[in-house]
């Protein structure tokens, strides 16, 4: 008998259309859940405060088996990690800030499997007490990690540079080696790493590109790039999402599962 697929919560951004706020998630995140994770995606709206108190947040986490924290063009508000105020014109999403950071903290407390991508990596880092650089390209010795916004959308997600994977790390197991070529569409990046996180990948300029929770029995992985794009051509991305799905199933069924074992095989 086929096992019931895991239910995967997918975080939403807030965007305004026709003067009305909408809670949205890109198709690439949602489509990756059934095709690569083997699960069913459920959008978790960026509601907070009076709309989503602690009891309602707990009810969401009681029903999902894993959490996919999505990317976004918006930046985490620097006030949340003690950074300098953003420059005028910087895109923010205060509803997402207010909703997703508590969601991440509560998911971590419950031991929920988590895969965080792009802004999701930055949110996980901030939720664990870390800080961010707001404009990596302006720091001495750092590359410009942004995409060329004059290109068509799909072209912005083309592979851009290599990363070095930690030799004994989780991601090296998914990649089958310590080198991986990735896309790159970010200006923000990790400055001080959050408590309990271990580095899984770095760019040639030493910018941290991936982290995991430093617990071999839990699947909490965060990646600065976008493996959900071009997933059909990337065995690494397929292995990553499949391991996330396996961890979600194990969590739901109360079965101990080692991400390290999943990476090896």
Buried (B, 14 or more C-beta within 10 A) or exposed (E): EEEEBBBBBBBBBBBEEEEEEEBBBBEBBBEBBBBBBBBBBBBBBBBBEEEBEEEEBEEBBEEBBBBBBBBBEBBBBBEBBEBEEBEEEBEBBEBBBBBBBBBBBBBBEEBBBBBBBBBBBBBBBBBBEBBBBBBBEEBEEBBBBBBEEEEEEEEBBEBBBBBBBBEEBBBBBBBEEBEBEBBBBBBBBBBEBBEBBBBBBBBEBEBBBBBBBEEEEBBBBBBBBBBBBBBEEBEBBBBBBBBBBBBBBBBBEEEEBBBBEBBEE
